[in-house]
């Protein structure tokens, strides 16, 4: 259509070019509209001695400029084309299209796609086409732009949002052998936007605004996909983001990742069973690794560190000590009746990585008889009666001493050696009370009960029982206690 007036950056183009405006919608793969763009084409004609631009520049007044007197058509047209190229070399200025009926002008702040001049002799006229692109258009009804789909100021060429869920082989326990990995990829390509003051926003800035509005876990997607049927008591942990910005391409993307789990940590453990000819006992070792899961808020700040949740997991495994979950696992998977007091145990922690390792070793030894004992050892020794005889040495007798039977035997002897390992005595400030407490902290009473039982068994069988030896040792700093008792016994 013909227009009364067309100007760019306040410079009028005379005669006014025809104007073509096409609005295109930017859509995602499923047809969702994410923005729009206006393609504006100016199709006009430059006359060598008339209009604007002229050989002296662009006309900015009202009405029409006077005709030029120069008859050098080629020189004038060359200058006019250069002036038009220079005018449209700066993007984002005000393009104003004023209708002939005096209504409100149509305005936009376009970027320059191309400017083309037609082939020909350039004798009196030159045809031209200017291709422009704008995000917004201001007219009689106000503003039209991509903001009709999104918040004002967001101009998108393309946008994409993708979720993915997969099994994670690192499980939490035997009953929950899997966790899940969730990935959320949000990316967009934005368009530069200009206003009357120049460049208002870069393309990647619009893309970033849209992308950041889509971030975070979508529970509706997580629990309602129907493919993996994740239970609703599973929650997200270990939230991390990967950000990519391409300023020249106007693109911005963030990839979010989570671990979805029912508890606060993942775990794996191994069990080994050892049998040996030299050692009649069966030894079972269980070692495991706990990896705590991290909790962050929406600002990516750590709320609960990994090591804290690893500690919670370990506390649960050790609940009910000494018959806790680690011991129950050792029994279940070894199929051996084990003593619940471990031969050894160790725990290692890596606070930076949020991991805890543990190792427990058990065997099938009998249970301890002394309350509170960590380890017990009993050694029983019996000395049977021996012949009593005289050995008489006779000088010069080459056959050796003369042996004479005394017609009697020695008394039998029974000995008990008990060794106990107790928890170390922590002590109190140095005092008489401390010395007494240190002495009384020994397991003597429990050991004495065992000694009395052995003595009682001798008394039940023999009429005469005498204590031949009784030695006791107690080291409260190491927790080691020993008692050696022997009896000589016989009958009347």
C-alpha positions as CSV (number, residue, x, y, z in Angstrom):
1,X,0.0,0.0,0.0
2,X,1.1,3.6,-0.5
3,X,1.9,5.6,2.6
4,X,2.0,9.3,3.2
5,X,5.3,9.3,5.1
6,X,8.0,6.8,6.0
7,X,10.9,7.8,8.2
8,X,13.8,6.0,10.0
9,X,15.6,7.7,12.9
10,X,13.8,10.9,12.0
11,X,14.9,10.9,8.4
12,X,12.1,10.9,5.8
13,X,12.2,8.7,2.8
14,X,10.6,10.4,-0.2
15,X,8.8,9.2,-2.2
16,X,7.4,7.0,0.5
17,X,8.1,3.3,-0.2
18,X,5.4,0.6,-0.3
19,X,5.3,-1.3,3.1
20,X,4.9,-5.0,3.6
21,X,4.4,-6.3,7.1
22,X,4.3,-10.0,7.9
23,X,3.9,-11.5,11.4
24,X,5.4,-14.9,12.0
25,X,4.8,-17.0,15.1
26,X,7.8,-18.8,16.7
27,X,6.6,-22.3,17.7
28,X,8.0,-25.3,19.5
29,X,7.9,-28.8,17.9
30,X,4.4,-29.5,19.3
31,X,3.0,-26.2,18.0
32,X,3.2,-24.2,21.2
33,X,3.7,-20.5,20.5
34,X,6.7,-19.0,22.3
35,X,6.9,-15.7,20.5
36,X,6.4,-13.7,17.3
37,X,8.5,-11.7,14.8
38,X,7.5,-9.0,12.4
39,X,9.1,-9.0,8.9
40,X,8.9,-5.5,7.5
41,X,9.8,-4.8,3.9
42,X,10.2,-1.3,2.4
43,X,9.9,-1.4,-1.4
44,X,10.6,1.9,-3.1
45,X,12.1,4.0,-5.8
46,X,14.9,6.6,-5.7
47,X,14.5,9.5,-8.3
48,X,17.7,11.3,-9.2
49,X,16.4,14.9,-8.9
50,X,13.5,14.5,-6.5
51,X,12.7,13.4,-2.9
52,X,14.8,12.4,0.1
53,X,17.6,11.5,0.4
54,X,19.1,14.2,-1.9
55,X,22.6,15.1,-2.7
56,X,22.7,17.2,0.4
57,X,21.2,14.6,2.8
58,X,17.9,13.5,4.2
59,X,14.9,15.8,4.4
60,X,13.4,16.2,7.9
61,X,10.8,19.0,7.4
62,X,7.1,18.8,6.5
63,X,5.7,18.6,3.0
64,X,8.2,17.8,0.3
65,X,11.7,19.1,-0.6
66,X,12.4,21.1,-3.7
67,X,13.7,19.4,-6.7
68,X,17.4,19.4,-7.4
69,X,18.9,21.3,-10.3
70,X,21.7,18.9,-11.0
71,X,21.3,16.9,-14.2
72,X,24.0,14.3,-13.4
73,X,21.6,11.4,-12.7
74,X,24.2,8.7,-12.1
75,X,26.1,10.9,-9.5
76,X,22.9,11.8,-7.7
77,X,21.6,8.2,-7.7
78,X,24.9,6.9,-6.4
79,X,24.8,9.4,-3.6
80,X,21.2,8.6,-2.7
81,X,22.0,4.8,-2.6
82,X,24.9,5.5,-0.3
83,X,22.8,7.6,2.0
84,X,20.1,5.0,2.2
85,X,22.7,2.3,3.0
86,X,24.2,4.5,5.7
87,X,20.8,5.2,7.2
88,X,20.0,1.5,7.5
89,X,23.4,0.5,8.8
90,X,22.4,1.3,12.4
91,X,19.8,-1.1,13.9
92,X,17.2,-0.4,16.5
93,X,16.2,3.2,15.5
94,X,12.6,4.4,15.2
95,X,10.9,3.3,12.0
96,X,7.7,5.3,11.6
97,X,5.0,4.8,9.0
98,X,2.4,7.6,8.9
99,X,-0.9,6.9,7.2
100,X,-2.3,9.5,4.8
101,X,-5.5,9.9,7.0
102,X,-3.6,11.3,9.9
103,X,-4.1,8.4,12.3
104,X,-1.5,7.3,14.9
105,X,1.6,6.2,13.1
106,X,2.8,2.6,13.0
107,X,6.2,2.3,14.8
108,X,8.9,-0.3,15.5
109,X,12.6,-0.5,16.3
110,X,13.9,-3.1,13.8
111,X,17.1,-4.8,13.1
112,X,18.4,-4.6,9.6
113,X,18.4,-7.8,7.6
114,X,19.3,-6.5,4.1
115,X,19.1,-3.7,1.6
116,X,19.1,-4.3,-2.1
117,X,19.1,-2.1,-5.2
118,X,17.9,-3.3,-8.5
119,X,19.9,-3.9,-11.6
120,X,19.6,-1.3,-14.4
121,X,21.2,1.7,-16.2
122,X,20.6,3.9,-13.1
123,X,19.5,6.6,-15.6
124,X,16.8,8.4,-13.7
125,X,15.5,5.9,-11.0
126,X,16.7,3.0,-8.9
127,X,14.4,0.5,-7.3
128,X,15.3,-0.7,-3.7
129,X,14.1,-3.1,-1.1
130,X,14.9,-2.9,2.6
131,X,14.3,-6.0,4.7
132,X,13.7,-5.4,8.4
133,X,12.8,-7.5,11.4
134,X,11.1,-6.3,14.7
135,X,10.0,-7.9,17.9
136,X,7.4,-5.2,18.7
137,X,5.0,-3.1,16.7
138,X,3.3,0.0,18.1
139,X,0.2,1.2,16.4
140,X,-3.4,2.4,16.7
141,X,-4.2,-0.3,19.3
142,X,-1.0,0.1,21.3
143,X,1.7,-2.5,21.5
144,X,1.9,-5.9,19.8
145,X,4.9,-8.2,20.5
146,X,6.0,-11.5,21.9
147,X,4.8,-10.2,25.2
148,X,1.3,-11.3,24.3
149,X,2.6,-14.9,25.1
150,X,5.0,-14.1,27.8
151,X,5.9,-11.4,30.3
152,X,6.8,-8.1,28.6
153,X,10.4,-7.9,27.6
154,X,10.9,-11.6,26.6
155,X,11.5,-12.1,22.9
156,X,12.1,-15.7,21.8
157,X,12.9,-17.3,18.5
158,X,12.9,-20.8,19.9
159,X,12.5,-22.6,23.2
160,X,12.7,-26.2,24.4
161,X,12.1,-28.0,27.7
162,X,13.0,-31.7,28.1
163,X,12.8,-34.1,31.0
164,X,14.4,-37.5,31.3
165,X,14.4,-40.2,34.0
166,X,16.5,-43.3,34.3
167,X,17.4,-46.0,36.7
168,X,20.5,-45.4,38.9
169,X,22.4,-48.6,39.8
170,X,23.5,-47.1,43.1
171,X,20.8,-48.2,45.5
172,X,19.9,-47.5,49.1
173,X,19.5,-51.0,50.5
174,X,18.6,-54.5,49.5
175,X,14.9,-53.6,49.6
176,X,15.5,-50.4,47.6
177,X,18.2,-51.5,45.1
178,X,17.7,-48.5,42.8
179,X,17.6,-44.8,42.9
180,X,16.7,-42.6,39.9
181,X,18.5,-40.0,37.9
182,X,16.4,-37.1,36.7
183,X,17.6,-34.6,34.1
184,X,15.8,-31.4,33.1
185,X,17.1,-29.5,30.0
186,X,15.7,-26.1,29.4
187,X,17.1,-24.0,26.5
188,X,16.0,-21.0,24.4
189,X,17.2,-18.7,21.7
190,X,16.3,-15.1,22.2
191,X,16.2,-12.1,19.9
192,X,17.8,-8.7,20.4
193,X,15.4,-6.0,21.3
194,X,15.7,-2.2,20.7
195,X,13.8,0.7,22.1
196,X,14.1,4.5,21.5
197,X,17.3,4.6,23.5
198,X,19.1,1.9,21.6
199,X,19.8,-1.8,22.5
200,X,17.4,-2.7,25.3
201,X,18.3,-6.4,25.7
202,X,20.6,-9.0,24.2
203,X,19.0,-12.1,22.8
204,X,20.6,-14.4,25.4
205,X,19.1,-12.2,28.2
206,X,15.5,-12.9,27.0
207,X,16.4,-16.5,26.7
208,X,17.8,-16.5,30.2
209,X,14.6,-14.9,31.6
210,X,12.5,-17.6,30.1
211,X,14.7,-20.5,31.0
212,X,15.1,-19.5,34.6
213,X,11.3,-19.3,35.0
214,X,11.1,-23.0,34.1
215,X,13.7,-24.2,36.6
216,X,13.1,-26.6,39.5
217,X,11.6,-30.0,40.0
218,X,8.2,-30.6,38.5
219,X,6.6,-33.2,40.9
220,X,3.6,-33.7,38.5
221,X,6.0,-34.9,35.9
222,X,8.1,-36.9,38.3
223,X,5.3,-39.0,39.8
224,X,2.8,-39.1,36.9
225,X,4.8,-40.2,33.9
226,X,3.5,-43.7,34.1
227,X,6.7,-45.2,32.7
228,X,8.7,-45.9,35.8
229,X,6.0,-45.4,38.4
230,X,8.2,-43.7,41.0
231,X,6.6,-43.8,44.4
232,X,5.6,-40.5,45.9
233,X,7.8,-41.0,49.0
234,X,10.9,-40.7,46.8
235,X,12.3,-37.2,46.9
236,X,15.0,-35.3,45.0
237,X,18.6,-34.8,46.2
238,X,22.0,-33.8,44.9
239,X,20.7,-30.9,42.8
240,X,23.2,-29.6,40.4
241,X,23.0,-27.2,37.4
242,X,25.1,-26.8,34.2
243,X,24.8,-23.4,32.5
244,X,25.7,-22.5,28.9
245,X,25.6,-19.0,27.3
246,X,26.2,-18.2,23.7
247,X,25.9,-14.4,23.4
248,X,26.5,-14.3,19.7
249,X,23.8,-16.9,19.0
250,X,21.5,-15.4,21.6
251,X,21.1,-18.8,23.3
252,X,21.0,-19.7,26.9
253,X,20.5,-23.2,28.5
254,X,20.5,-24.8,31.9
255,X,20.7,-28.6,32.6
256,X,19.4,-29.6,36.0
257,X,20.1,-33.0,37.5
258,X,18.8,-34.8,40.6
259,X,19.1,-38.1,42.4
260,X,15.7,-39.4,43.4
261,X,15.7,-41.6,46.5
262,X,13.5,-42.8,49.3
263,X,16.1,-42.1,52.0
264,X,18.9,-39.7,52.7
265,X,21.9,-41.8,51.4
266,X,22.9,-44.5,49.0
267,X,24.8,-47.6,50.2
268,X,26.6,-50.6,49.0
269,X,28.2,-53.4,51.0
270,X,30.1,-56.7,50.6
271,X,30.3,-59.8,52.7
272,X,33.2,-62.3,52.8
273,X,33.3,-65.6,54.7
274,X,36.6,-67.2,55.7
275,X,37.2,-70.8,56.9
276,X,40.6,-72.2,57.7
277,X,42.0,-75.6,58.8
278,X,44.3,-73.8,61.3
279,X,41.4,-71.9,62.8
280,X,38.2,-73.8,63.7
281,X,36.1,-70.6,63.9
282,X,34.3,-69.1,60.9
283,X,35.1,-65.4,60.3
284,X,32.6,-63.1,58.5
285,X,33.6,-59.7,57.3
286,X,31.2,-57.0,56.1
287,X,32.4,-53.7,54.6
288,X,30.2,-51.0,53.1
289,X,30.2,-47.5,51.7
290,X,27.6,-44.9,52.4
291,X,27.2,-41.8,50.2
292,X,25.2,-39.1,51.7
293,X,22.7,-37.1,49.5
294,X,22.7,-33.4,49.5
295,X,19.8,-31.0,50.0
296,X,19.9,-27.6,48.3
297,X,17.3,-24.8,48.2
298,X,16.2,-22.9,45.1
299,X,19.2,-20.6,45.3
300,X,21.5,-23.5,45.0
301,X,22.7,-23.1,48.6
302,X,23.4,-26.3,50.6
303,X,20.8,-26.8,53.3
304,X,21.9,-30.2,54.5
305,X,25.4,-31.4,53.5
306,X,26.0,-34.9,52.2
307,X,28.1,-35.9,55.3
308,X,25.2,-35.1,57.6
309,X,22.8,-37.4,55.7
310,X,25.5,-40.1,55.6
311,X,25.7,-39.8,59.4
312,X,22.0,-40.3,59.6
313,X,22.2,-43.4,57.5
314,X,25.0,-44.8,59.6
315,X,23.1,-44.1,62.8
316,X,20.2,-46.1,61.4
317,X,22.4,-49.1,60.6
318,X,23.9,-49.1,64.1
319,X,20.5,-48.7,65.9
320,X,20.1,-51.4,68.5
321,X,23.9,-51.9,69.0
322,X,25.3,-54.5,69.2
323,X,22.5,-56.4,67.4
324,X,22.2,-53.8,64.7
325,X,21.5,-54.0,61.0
326,X,25.1,-54.6,60.0
327,X,25.3,-57.6,62.3
328,X,22.0,-58.9,61.0
329,X,23.2,-58.7,57.4
330,X,26.4,-60.6,58.3
331,X,24.3,-63.4,59.8
332,X,21.7,-63.5,57.0
333,X,24.1,-63.6,54.1
334,X,26.7,-65.9,55.7
335,X,24.1,-68.3,57.2
336,X,26.4,-68.6,60.2
337,X,25.4,-68.1,63.9
338,X,27.8,-65.3,64.8
339,X,28.8,-63.7,68.1
340,X,27.3,-60.2,68.0
341,X,30.5,-58.8,69.6
342,X,32.7,-58.0,66.6
343,X,36.3,-59.1,66.5
344,X,37.1,-55.7,65.0
345,X,35.3,-52.7,63.5
346,X,36.4,-49.5,61.8
347,X,34.6,-46.5,60.4
348,X,36.1,-43.9,58.0
349,X,34.7,-40.6,57.0
350,X,35.2,-38.2,54.1
351,X,33.4,-35.0,54.9
352,X,34.2,-33.3,51.6
353,X,32.8,-36.1,49.5
354,X,30.0,-36.9,52.0
355,X,30.9,-40.6,52.3
356,X,31.4,-43.0,55.2
357,X,33.0,-46.4,55.0
358,X,32.7,-49.2,57.6
359,X,34.1,-52.6,58.2
360,X,33.0,-55.2,60.8
361,X,34.5,-58.6,61.4
362,X,32.6,-61.3,63.3
363,X,33.2,-65.0,64.2
364,X,31.2,-67.8,65.6
365,X,33.0,-68.0,69.0
366,X,30.8,-68.6,72.1
367,X,29.3,-65.5,73.8
368,X,31.2,-63.8,76.6
369,X,30.5,-64.9,80.2
370,X,31.6,-61.7,81.9
371,X,29.3,-58.8,81.6
372,X,30.7,-55.9,79.5
373,X,33.7,-58.0,78.2
374,X,34.8,-57.3,74.7
375,X,36.9,-60.5,74.4
376,X,37.4,-63.5,76.6
377,X,40.0,-66.3,76.7
378,X,40.0,-69.4,78.9
379,X,42.8,-71.8,79.3
380,X,42.3,-74.9,81.5
381,X,45.2,-77.1,82.6
382,X,45.2,-80.3,84.6
383,X,48.3,-81.9,86.1
384,X,47.7,-85.6,86.7
385,X,49.3,-87.6,89.7
386,X,53.0,-88.6,89.1
387,X,54.9,-91.4,90.8
388,X,57.0,-90.4,93.8
389,X,60.4,-92.1,93.8
390,X,63.9,-91.6,95.3
391,X,66.9,-91.0,93.1
392,X,70.2,-91.9,94.9
393,X,73.5,-91.1,93.3
394,X,76.3,-93.5,94.0
395,X,79.8,-92.5,93.1
396,X,81.5,-94.7,90.6
397,X,78.2,-96.4,89.6
398,X,78.3,-96.4,85.8
399,X,74.7,-97.5,85.5
400,X,73.5,-94.2,87.0
401,X,71.6,-93.3,90.1
402,X,69.6,-95.9,92.1
403,X,65.9,-95.4,91.7
404,X,63.6,-96.5,94.6
405,X,59.8,-96.5,94.5
406,X,58.2,-94.6,97.4
407,X,54.9,-96.4,96.8
408,X,52.9,-93.1,96.5
409,X,52.0,-90.4,93.9
410,X,51.8,-86.6,93.8
411,X,48.5,-84.7,94.2
412,X,46.7,-83.8,91.0
413,X,46.4,-80.1,90.1
414,X,43.9,-78.1,88.1
415,X,44.7,-74.6,86.8
416,X,42.5,-71.9,85.2
417,X,43.9,-69.0,83.2
418,X,41.3,-66.3,82.3
419,X,42.1,-63.2,80.1
420,X,39.4,-60.5,79.7
421,X,39.4,-57.4,77.4
422,X,37.2,-54.7,78.8
423,X,36.5,-51.1,77.6
424,X,39.3,-48.8,78.8
425,X,38.8,-47.0,82.1
426,X,38.4,-43.3,81.4
427,X,39.2,-42.2,85.0
428,X,38.5,-39.2,87.1
429,X,40.8,-36.5,88.5
430,X,43.7,-37.9,90.5
431,X,42.7,-38.7,94.0
432,X,42.2,-41.5,96.5
433,X,38.7,-41.9,95.0
434,X,40.2,-42.3,91.6
435,X,42.5,-45.1,92.8
436,X,39.5,-46.9,94.4
437,X,37.4,-46.4,91.2
438,X,40.2,-47.7,89.0
439,X,40.5,-50.8,91.2
440,X,36.8,-51.4,91.3
441,X,36.4,-51.0,87.5
442,X,38.0,-54.4,86.9
443,X,35.8,-57.4,85.9
444,X,36.9,-59.2,89.1
445,X,33.4,-60.0,90.4
446,X,32.4,-61.6,87.1
447,X,35.6,-63.6,86.9
448,X,35.3,-64.6,90.5
449,X,31.9,-66.2,89.8
450,X,33.5,-68.3,87.1
451,X,36.4,-69.2,89.4
452,X,33.9,-70.2,92.1
453,X,32.1,-72.5,89.7
454,X,35.4,-74.3,88.9
455,X,36.2,-74.6,92.6
456,X,32.7,-75.9,93.3
457,X,33.0,-78.6,90.7
458,X,36.2,-79.8,92.4
459,X,34.6,-79.8,95.8
460,X,31.7,-81.8,94.5
461,X,34.1,-84.6,93.5
462,X,36.9,-84.4,96.0
463,X,36.9,-84.1,99.8
464,X,40.1,-82.0,99.9
465,X,40.7,-78.9,97.7
466,X,43.4,-76.4,98.3
467,X,44.3,-73.2,96.4
468,X,47.8,-73.6,95.2
469,X,48.1,-70.3,93.3
470,X,46.0,-67.2,92.7
471,X,47.4,-64.3,90.7
472,X,45.4,-61.4,89.3
473,X,46.4,-58.6,86.9
474,X,44.3,-55.5,85.9
475,X,45.4,-52.7,83.5
476,X,42.6,-50.1,83.5
477,X,44.3,-48.0,80.8
478,X,44.3,-50.9,78.3
479,X,41.3,-52.7,79.7
480,X,43.2,-56.0,79.9
481,X,42.5,-58.3,82.9
482,X,44.0,-61.7,83.7
483,X,43.5,-64.2,86.5
484,X,45.6,-67.4,87.2
485,X,44.2,-69.8,89.8
486,X,45.3,-73.4,90.5
487,X,44.0,-76.0,93.0
488,X,45.5,-79.1,94.5
489,X,42.9,-81.7,95.3
490,X,42.5,-85.2,96.6
491,X,40.4,-87.5,98.8
492,X,40.9,-88.7,102.4
